[in-house]
């Protein structure tokens, strides 16, 4: 009797499965996603508060490149300031890092 119950249980599990792949498409509301300017400004404001860039430099560089395709003038200005920001970070000048990041954020 136990064997029969076990077989029925295993058969029931194997037939029910996991549902397989779903054909449901979930729409993404792109208007709810922050723009490159918003993401960049948020990152720069965080750096302006802490005075630490760290590994965020690569993300900043990427966001600035993305911004250049939308607003070339502002993107170029920020790219130039990014070099200053990186040099200040490497020199350990946290006050300069904060000021440069704040200046960059105000441009957005």
C-alpha positions as CSV (number, residue, x, y, z in Angstrom):
1,X,0.0,0.0,0.0
2,X,2.9,2.4,0.8
3,X,4.5,1.5,-2.5
4,X,1.3,2.4,-4.3
5,X,0.9,5.7,-2.5
6,X,4.6,6.6,-3.2
7,X,4.2,5.8,-6.9
8,X,1.1,7.9,-7.1
9,X,2.8,10.8,-5.3
10,X,5.9,10.6,-7.6
11,X,3.7,10.3,-10.7
12,X,1.7,13.4,-9.6
13,X,4.9,15.4,-9.1
14,X,6.4,14.4,-12.4
15,X,3.2,15.2,-14.3
16,X,2.7,18.6,-12.7
17,X,6.2,19.9,-13.6
18,X,7.4,23.4,-13.1
19,X,5.2,25.1,-15.7
20,X,7.8,25.5,-18.4
21,X,8.6,28.8,-20.1
22,X,6.2,31.6,-20.0
23,X,5.0,33.5,-23.0
24,X,4.0,36.5,-20.9
25,X,5.7,39.7,-21.9
26,X,6.1,42.2,-19.1
27,X,6.2,45.7,-20.4
28,X,8.9,48.1,-19.1
29,X,7.9,51.6,-18.4
30,X,11.0,53.5,-19.6
31,X,9.6,56.8,-18.3
32,X,10.0,55.4,-14.8
33,X,13.7,54.7,-15.4
34,X,16.0,57.5,-14.4
35,X,17.7,59.4,-17.2
36,X,21.4,59.3,-17.7
37,X,21.5,62.9,-16.3
38,X,19.6,61.8,-13.2
39,X,21.9,58.8,-12.6
40,X,25.0,60.8,-13.2
41,X,23.9,63.6,-10.9
42,X,23.0,61.1,-8.1
43,X,26.5,59.6,-8.4
44,X,28.2,62.9,-8.4
45,X,26.2,64.1,-5.4
46,X,27.2,61.0,-3.5
47,X,30.8,61.7,-4.3
48,X,30.4,65.3,-3.3
49,X,29.2,64.2,0.1
50,X,31.9,61.6,0.8
51,X,34.9,62.9,-1.1
52,X,35.6,59.4,-2.3
53,X,35.3,58.2,-5.9
54,X,36.8,54.7,-5.8
55,X,35.5,52.2,-8.3
56,X,32.6,54.6,-9.3
57,X,35.1,56.3,-11.7
58,X,34.3,53.7,-14.4
59,X,30.6,54.1,-14.0
60,X,31.0,57.9,-14.2
61,X,33.1,57.5,-17.4
62,X,30.4,55.3,-18.9
63,X,27.6,57.7,-18.0
64,X,29.4,60.7,-19.4
65,X,30.0,58.8,-22.7
66,X,26.3,58.1,-22.8
67,X,25.5,61.8,-22.0
68,X,27.7,62.9,-24.9
69,X,25.3,61.2,-27.4
70,X,22.5,63.3,-25.9
71,X,24.3,66.5,-25.1
72,X,27.8,66.7,-26.5
73,X,28.7,70.1,-25.0
74,X,27.9,69.1,-21.4
75,X,29.3,65.7,-21.9
76,X,32.7,67.1,-23.1
77,X,32.8,69.6,-20.1
78,X,32.1,66.8,-17.7
79,X,34.7,64.5,-19.3
80,X,37.3,67.2,-18.8
81,X,36.3,67.7,-15.2
82,X,36.3,63.9,-14.7
83,X,40.1,64.0,-15.4
84,X,40.5,66.6,-12.7
85,X,38.3,64.6,-10.3
86,X,40.4,61.5,-10.9
87,X,43.7,63.4,-10.3
88,X,42.3,64.9,-7.1
89,X,41.3,61.4,-5.9
90,X,44.7,59.9,-6.7
91,X,46.4,62.8,-4.8
92,X,44.1,62.1,-1.8
93,X,42.6,65.6,-1.9
94,X,39.1,64.9,-0.6
95,X,38.1,68.5,-0.4
96,X,39.0,69.0,-4.0
97,X,37.1,65.8,-4.9
98,X,34.0,67.1,-3.2
99,X,34.2,70.5,-4.9
100,X,34.8,69.1,-8.4
101,X,32.0,66.5,-8.0
102,X,29.7,69.3,-6.7
103,X,30.6,71.5,-9.7
104,X,29.9,68.7,-12.1
105,X,26.6,67.9,-10.5
106,X,25.4,71.5,-10.8
107,X,25.9,71.3,-14.5
108,X,23.2,68.6,-14.8
